[in-house]
Amino acid sequence: KNVLSSMSIEKDQIIYEEGEPVGDGYILSIGTVRLFKNGSDGKLTEKQTVNSMQVFGVWSSVLGNNVRLFTAKALEKSSALIIPKATLDKKLSTLDPFLRLLFRQALTNKENFE
């Protein structure tokens, strides 16, 4: 049976940084995480807030990117289930090609990532 492991995340902890190689995905069990983009001025720009029972850290894999698109930082003490990269890759490889194309098209919409 496949059991997801969990991790504790401290307030202000960086879970991953934009530009890092794609890795595991996460399901936020408890807490709040904010996703940031690096701005041209070197400052982080808030892009999205992740709340309990939401998935994050998987969109780079869905889009076929090799690096993380965002920096993820905990806004409070949090807990997350870890979705191993191998599991993500396996799920994506079995995803219907048409659905994968639809996901990529929706996710690459300019408003989402700029």
Legacy VTK file of the C-alpha trace (Angstrom):
# vtk DataFile Version 3.0
C-alpha trace
ASCII
DATASET POLYDATA
POINTS 114 float
0.000 0.000 0.000
1.156 3.525 -0.717
1.190 5.721 2.367
2.211 9.350 2.073
4.668 10.573 4.687
4.092 13.882 6.426
6.366 16.746 7.313
6.169 19.488 9.925
6.852 22.982 8.647
7.875 25.864 10.882
6.553 29.414 10.484
8.588 31.297 7.823
10.250 28.068 6.636
11.045 27.956 2.914
9.743 24.609 1.598
11.312 25.035 -1.843
12.669 27.898 -3.931
11.886 29.085 -7.432
14.434 27.711 -9.892
15.253 24.569 -7.883
14.951 21.236 -9.702
11.400 19.872 -9.603
10.886 17.524 -6.675
8.112 16.216 -4.483
4.623 17.687 -4.398
2.643 18.430 -1.250
-0.862 18.355 0.171
-1.141 20.953 2.919
-2.813 19.236 5.893
-2.773 22.109 8.379
-1.668 25.718 8.062
-1.046 28.253 5.328
1.672 28.476 2.675
2.266 31.360 0.295
3.754 30.996 -3.175
6.064 33.766 -4.416
7.774 34.677 -7.708
11.145 36.412 -7.901
10.609 39.903 -9.281
12.998 41.685 -11.640
13.918 43.940 -8.695
15.019 40.874 -6.686
12.028 41.052 -4.346
9.521 38.247 -3.904
6.022 38.926 -5.259
3.086 37.121 -3.649
1.270 34.976 -6.211
-1.005 32.568 -4.377
-2.000 31.405 -0.908
-2.316 27.668 -0.273
-4.744 26.611 2.465
-5.413 23.311 4.224
-6.202 20.371 1.934
-4.858 22.112 -1.165
-2.099 20.687 -3.366
1.060 22.647 -4.195
4.472 22.010 -5.725
3.111 19.908 -8.596
2.456 22.397 -11.408
6.022 22.381 -12.738
5.661 18.642 -13.310
2.265 19.058 -14.974
3.691 21.730 -17.274
6.749 19.637 -18.112
9.192 22.106 -16.525
12.425 20.940 -14.898
12.521 23.667 -12.256
10.191 25.060 -9.614
8.044 27.983 -10.785
7.580 29.498 -7.305
9.119 29.816 -3.865
6.889 28.247 -1.181
7.028 29.693 2.346
4.964 28.756 5.401
3.006 31.670 6.899
2.399 29.722 10.105
3.353 26.425 11.687
2.014 23.908 9.189
1.970 20.247 8.221
1.946 18.654 4.773
1.741 15.236 3.185
4.558 14.579 0.735
3.712 13.294 -2.755
6.971 11.689 -3.950
8.215 12.919 -7.337
8.215 9.323 -8.633
4.505 9.044 -7.778
3.766 12.351 -9.533
5.728 11.284 -12.600
3.888 7.960 -12.723
0.469 9.635 -12.396
1.333 12.163 -15.111
2.672 9.496 -17.465
-0.662 7.662 -17.277
-2.738 10.829 -17.716
-4.664 10.972 -20.965
-2.610 13.097 -23.430
-5.648 15.247 -24.273
-6.268 16.040 -20.581
-2.557 16.791 -20.082
-2.748 19.260 -23.002
-5.843 20.913 -21.497
-4.115 21.259 -18.107
-1.008 22.756 -19.685
-3.047 25.172 -21.780
-5.052 26.359 -18.763
-1.984 26.653 -16.534
0.150 28.562 -19.009
-2.452 31.307 -19.285
-0.530 34.582 -18.782
-2.551 35.688 -15.758
-1.491 32.584 -13.844
2.260 32.848 -14.106
3.284 36.451 -14.700
LINES 1 115
114 0 1 2 3 4 5 6 7 8 9 10 11 12 13 14 15 16 17 18 19 20 21 22 23 24 25 26 27 28 29 30 31 32 33 34 35 36 37 38 39 40 41 42 43 44 45 46 47 48 49 50 51 52 53 54 55 56 57 58 59 60 61 62 63 64 65 66 67 68 69 70 71 72 73 74 75 76 77 78 79 80 81 82 83 84 85 86 87 88 89 90 91 92 93 94 95 96 97 98 99 100 101 102 103 104 105 106 107 108 109 110 111 112 113
